[in-house]
Amino acid sequence: MMKFLLPLLSFLIGNAKGFIKEPAEAFTIQLAERVRSLTTLLVAVIGSLALGCVGLSLFIASIASQLDKNEDFHVSGGMAVYLGLTVIAIGVLIYSLRSKTWMKSLGFEEKPQNAPPQGGKKSGALENAVALLVMDYIDERKSRRDDKEHRP
């Protein structure tokens, strides 16, 4: 049993270099990073869902037990812990289920939309119009020169 568990454990921890041959090492390392990030994300989703359900259940049970007693209702330390557990778990669940988080774990990082293209800054409509006028003027001058050269 340990013979099969040891390679899996070393793969998940990150010490899989002994099992990988030289040519496919880069591909395998990149694949292992993607699998690890997806596994971590799935564990976060499932764990936060479970902890959120447990925290909410314990919070409701704590409220119900206080309402069953004939005493005044007061917030106990356990209630605050259960509510805090639920809120944190729901926050982690919301963050984990965002599409940006999944895309980042798959290696598709978004480029900022406000950033200029790699060639420099983005040209406006006025600059394009001026550039077209200049190019038209240059083409017209060139055609005139060619006409003068061909006339006797």
C-alpha positions, 0 to 999 in steps of 0.5 A: 500500500505504501508503495503506491501512496509514496509516489502520489504523496511526493507528487502532491508535495512537489518532489516528483523530480525523481519520477520524471525523465529529462525531455518531458520534465518542463511539461510535467512540472507545468502540468503538476503545478496546474493540477496542484492549483486546481486541487487546492481550489477544489479543496477550498470550495468543498471545505468552505462549503462544509464548514459553512454548513457546519457553522450555520447548523451550529449557530441555528442549534445554539439559537434554538437551545436558548429559545427553548429555555425560559431565560432571556436571550443573549449572544454567547461566545459559541454563537459568535464563533459559529457565526464567524466560522460561517461568514469566513467560510462563505467568503472563501466560497465566494472567492473560490467560485469566481471565474477569475480565480479558476482562470488564474489557477489554469494559467490564463491571467487577464491583462489589464484593459486600461494598459496600452498595447505593447507597441506604445500608446493607443492612437486616437481618431484624430491621429489616424486621420492626420496619418491618412492625410499625410500618407495620401499627400505622399502618394499623390506627390509620388504619382506626380513625380512618376508622371513627370518622368514618363512625359517626353 
